[in-house]
């Protein structure tokens, strides 16, 4: 089932309208849809009030004209799921097919609902990771996502290939340390990790925070 990441940049004068639509997205013909705020970092104070995103799963192409009309720039990434572990709002929206792993760009999506009593410890633990992300070889774009300003933590990252993603996830010391602490520290009430093949990117890649020209 096709999966799409939609990202919009809105003018500052229309931020209130965008936040209202984020809170009340209205009905959509999808099997799964999440409308999200974004951030340039990991903490609530890093929120980017002019950029919004949606993840949709549907048999048919999803068009969101109200968001497109509101935006001054937008991008979309069409995805095929390669791996998914965990749940999002108690659902498993990204069921990988039986296709083998594919070469080329990949997108990683993480999402977690933090336990309120563990949120401060989580943000402290990931502080050393943030500076390393921008320097990771093969990283093409990344930003934070969330369904609410506090307690719903997530990331989107696009990588040149699966090998670059794996090297950062499992060999970068600070990130590996956070992964190792997750089961014992109990930060999350719910979590999901998914990896996708990038089938197509359309629109303005600057909206995604693209870091490599010509890629």
Secondary structure, DSSP 8 states (H G I E B T S, - for coil): --EEEEEEEE-GGGHHHHHHHHH-----S-SEEEEEEEESSSSGGGEEEEEEEEEEE-SS----HHHHHHEEEEEEEEEEEEEEEE-BTTB------S----SS-EEEEEEEEE-GGGHHHHHHHHHHHHHHHTT-TTEEEEEEEESSSSSEEEEEEEESSHHHHHHHHHHSHHHHHHHHHHHHHT-EEEEEEEEEEEEEEEE-GGGGT--STT-
